[in-house]
Amino acid sequence: MDAEFTYRHPPRRERHAQHYSLQRVVELEPRRRVAWRVTDSHSPGVSEPEEWTGSEIVFDIVPAPGGTEPRFTHVGLVPGVECFDACSTAWLHYINGSLRSLITTGEGLPDPW
């Protein structure tokens, strides 16, 4: 644990900053759970660009009929956070769309942004 990685998403429009976050693995239970704490972040286009800092991104693998089911939670991304609508929409694409496609077909979906 304590491994770190960065995520960068290119700007949506020219002359805008890219989305950036630094994650630290804070929990790792193979085949059951992984949790990343956002230790630094910059989200362009919001009044508090560091609003992801301190939040946690959690993937749980739980038993389900016929196998297992991934469950995703971005702890700290709540309706009072300015990027809530845009970030929730993006997570829906990445988790319910691209990750689901990767698991079921072997290929993720292209980034629509």
N, C-alpha and C positions, 0 to 999 in steps of 0.2 A: 504494500500500500504506500501511500504518499507519492506515488507516481503522478506526474503532472503532464498536461498536454494543452495546447492552445487550439481554439477554433476561430477561424476567420471566414466571414462571408463577404464577398465583394459587394461594393455599394450597389444599390438598386438604380441609382441615376448617376450620371457623370457629376463630378465635383462634390460628391457626398462621401463621408467617411465610411469605412467598412465596419461591420459588426465584429467585435473581438471579445473573446472570453478565455480566461485561463482557468482550467479545472484541475482539481486535485482529487485523486481516488481516495475516498475516506472509508469506504466499506466495500469489501469484495468477498462474496461467498459463492464460489463456483456453482453454476447451474441453479442459483437461487436469487442472488441479489448483487447489484453493483450500484454504488452511490458516488456521485461526484459533487464536490463543493466548489462553487464558483468563487475563486479567490481574487479575481480582478476582471473587470468587464468594461466595455464601452459600446453602448448601443446608440447609434446616431439617430437624430430626429426626435429625441425626447428631452424633456427639461432636466432630467437626472440621468445622464448617460451611464452611470455606474449602478443602476437599479438592480441588475442581476447579481452584483457582488454580495456574497453571503448566502445566496440561495443554494438549494441542492437539487440535483437532477438524479432521479432514482428510477432504476429498472428492477422490477421484481418478476421472477418467473414462478408462476403458481400452478398447481395441479388444476386441470380442467377435464371435462369429459373427452375422452379420446386422446389425451396428451397433456400438454402444458399451454399456458397462456402468458404472454408478456404483459406486464402492467407498468405504466409509465406515470410518474408524478414529477412535476417541477415545483418543489416545495418553495414557497415564497412568491410564486407567480400567481397573484390573486387579483380580483377585479380592481382594487385600488391602485395597482401598479400601472403606470401610464402606458406601457407597451402591451398590456394584457391582451387586447383584441388582436393586434398584429402578431404577437408572439404565440398566442393560442392557435391562431390560424396556421402559422408556420409549423408548430409542433404537430398539428393534425395531419398536415401533409407528410412530414417526415416519419411520424410513428404509424398512423393509420393507413397511410398511402405507401410511401417508399419502403419502410421497414417491413410492412406486411407483404408487399410484393417481393422483396428480397427473400423473405422466409418461405413464401409459397411457390415462387417461380425461379428463384436464383438471381433475379435482376431487380434492382431498385428502380425507382422512378426518377426522371430528370428533375432538376430543380426548376420550378416555374418562375423563380425570381432572377 
